[in-house]
């Protein structure tokens, strides 16, 4: 199976051994970050550093004139990835015989929310999620579409993987995150992700809902969860709490905004890309799910993109809905964490890959070669060999 590992530019730049180390794993490709959210990361083998603090969401290349004078625009990185950090790393990786695809984070941007609070998701209590741009707002959609095209189609890249191309919700893994005290479950996560910014309030109106009444209903529905007294059965629980017609109307609005944004972003990438450029989405086959792996309709997304990257750290069940809609040439990439300290299991990678293949996977993604220990990388080499 064709295999790619995720890498940051700072894993490569300043470490002349890094490209050959990654190539020696037995991977065919590197998925290299070109636009990324804030993070703090280890660099366990870099000759000059051990910690990188990416202070805000940034792009790792020089932006072009399309952003001149615009209110919403990407920010350059600081000293953690200066200049054309992506281009420098990509060239070194290609020289080591590796294909390079871009890794683009879209609707997950705390810097955007801090500078422009009106762009953020607003929950039923009026709380803003500065890490979560509301993808229903026209200006935000234009920004995300243009960012997708620019960050995806970098010189020398043969394809892209678009992450967070959909709704983001409460779950964030924010710095010192303290939100796990209440088990919200799928239903609670959905209710806490419903946005009540002006664009979404108008959208609910188009679906025949009164936004104020809906917000009150959402708050009432969440009360049992705060007491720890609610069962969760996913979408049926949402329907029970809000009523089936209301639940369906909220989902219709959100599904439409996500689907049309995905269509626009992929079309923009294709318009900017050379022939044969591959476009994949990080995706979850349940449309109402939020987060880095955007909730999608499998049939729809595979009619738009060349394939998907599917989270498989918890098992391979999410592959089957996509496999049922795959066409010849569709990429179905199973994404496994191979960093033991982050819950990964590199020692079982060969068996995990075999199960993924049985579920329809055509490729593997490994998260994340730059973060993994020497022992983890040795296990990956053995599995791929």
QUIWO-V61893 format. One record per residue. N is the residue number from 0. OMEGA is omega in whole degrees, -180 to 180 (* if undefined). Layout:
N_OMEGA, N_OMEGA
This chain:
0_176, 1_-174, 2_175, 3_174, 4_176, 5_-178, 6_171, 7_177, 8_-178, 9_172, 10_-173, 11_-174, 12_-178, 13_177, 14_-175, 15_179, 16_-172, 17_-178, 18_-179, 19_177, 20_179, 21_179, 22_-179, 23_177, 24_-175, 25_178, 26_178, 27_-166, 28_170, 29_174, 30_-166, 31_-177, 32_173, 33_173, 34_-170, 35_178, 36_177, 37_-180, 38_169, 39_-170, 40_171, 41_169, 42_-166, 43_-179, 44_-176, 45_-176, 46_-175, 47_-175, 48_174, 49_-179, 50_171, 51_176, 52_175, 53_-166, 54_-178, 55_175, 56_-173, 57_170, 58_-173, 59_179, 60_177, 61_179, 62_-178, 63_-172, 64_-178, 65_-175, 66_-175, 67_176, 68_-177, 69_-180, 70_179, 71_-179, 72_179, 73_179, 74_174, 75_176, 76_173, 77_-174, 78_177, 79_179, 80_-173, 81_174, 82_177, 83_-178, 84_178, 85_-177, 86_179, 87_-179, 88_-179, 89_180, 90_180, 91_180, 92_178, 93_179, 94_178, 95_176, 96_-178, 97_168, 98_-180, 99_171, 100_180, 101_177, 102_-169, 103_175, 104_-173, 105_-173, 106_176, 107_-168, 108_-179, 109_179, 110_178, 111_-180, 112_178, 113_-178, 114_-176, 115_-175, 116_-178, 117_180, 118_-170, 119_168, 120_177, 121_-176, 122_-174, 123_177, 124_-178, 125_178, 126_176, 127_174, 128_-174, 129_178, 130_-169, 131_174, 132_177, 133_-175, 134_175, 135_-175, 136_-176, 137_-178, 138_178, 139_178, 140_178, 141_178, 142_-178, 143_180, 144_179, 145_177, 146_179, 147_-178, 148_-176, 149_-176, 150_-179, 151_-171, 152_177, 153_-180, 154_178, 155_179, 156_-179, 157_-179, 158_-179, 159_170, 160_-176, 161_-179, 162_178, 163_177, 164_-178, 165_-177, 166_168, 167_-177, 168_-177, 169_-176, 170_-171, 171_-170, 172_179, 173_179, 174_-178, 175_-176, 176_-178, 177_-176, 178_-174, 179_-177, 180_178, 181_178, 182_-175, 183_-177, 184_-179, 185_-177, 186_180, 187_177, 188_179, 189_-178, 190_179, 191_179, 192_-180, 193_-175, 194_179, 195_171, 196_-178, 197_-179, 198_-179, 199_176, 200_177, 201_179, 202_176, 203_177, 204_177, 205_178, 206_178, 207_-179, 208_170, 209_-172, 210_179, 211_178, 212_178, 213_180, 214_178, 215_179, 216_178, 217_179, 218_177, 219_-178, 220_-178, 221_-176, 222_179, 223_-180, 224_179, 225_178, 226_-179, 227_-172, 228_-173, 229_169, 230_179, 231_176, 232_179, 233_-174, 234_176, 235_177, 236_176, 237_179, 238_179, 239_-176, 240_-178, 241_-169, 242_-173, 243_-178, 244_-180, 245_179, 246_-179, 247_-180, 248_178, 249_-178, 250_179, 251_179, 252_-176, 253_178, 254_180, 255_-179, 256_179, 257_-176, 258_-177, 259_174, 260_178, 261_178, 262_-177, 263_-178, 264_179, 265_178, 266_179, 267_177, 268_-179, 269_-180, 270_-179, 271_-169, 272_174, 273_178, 274_177, 275_179, 276_-174, 277_180, 278_177, 279_175, 280_168, 281_-165, 282_174, 283_-174, 284_177, 285_-168, 286_-176, 287_176, 288_-179, 289_171, 290_-177, 291_175, 292_-171, 293_174, 294_-177, 295_168, 296_-173, 297_-179, 298_-178, 299_-174, 300_179, 301_171, 302_-177, 303_-176, 304_178, 305_179, 306_-175, 307_170, 308_-169, 309_180, 310_-177, 311_-179, 312_180, 313_-177, 314_-172, 315_-175, 316_-176, 317_180, 318_-171, 319_-180, 320_177, 321_-179, 322_-180, 323_-179, 324_-179, 325_175, 326_175, 327_-179, 328_178, 329_176, 330_175, 331_-173, 332_177, 333_-175, 334_-179, 335_172, 336_-179, 337_176, 338_-175, 339_-178, 340_177, 341_178, 342_-179, 343_-178, 344_-179, 345_-180, 346_179, 347_-174, 348_-178, 349_179, 350_179, 351_179, 352_179, 353_178, 354_179, 355_178, 356_179, 357_178, 358_176, 359_-180, 360_177, 361_-178, 362_176, 363_168, 364_-177, 365_178, 366_16, 367_-172, 368_180, 369_-176, 370_-171, 371_175, 372_176, 373_179, 374_177, 375_-179, 376_177, 377_178, 378_177, 379_179, 380_-180, 381_-179, 382_-177, 383_178, 384_*
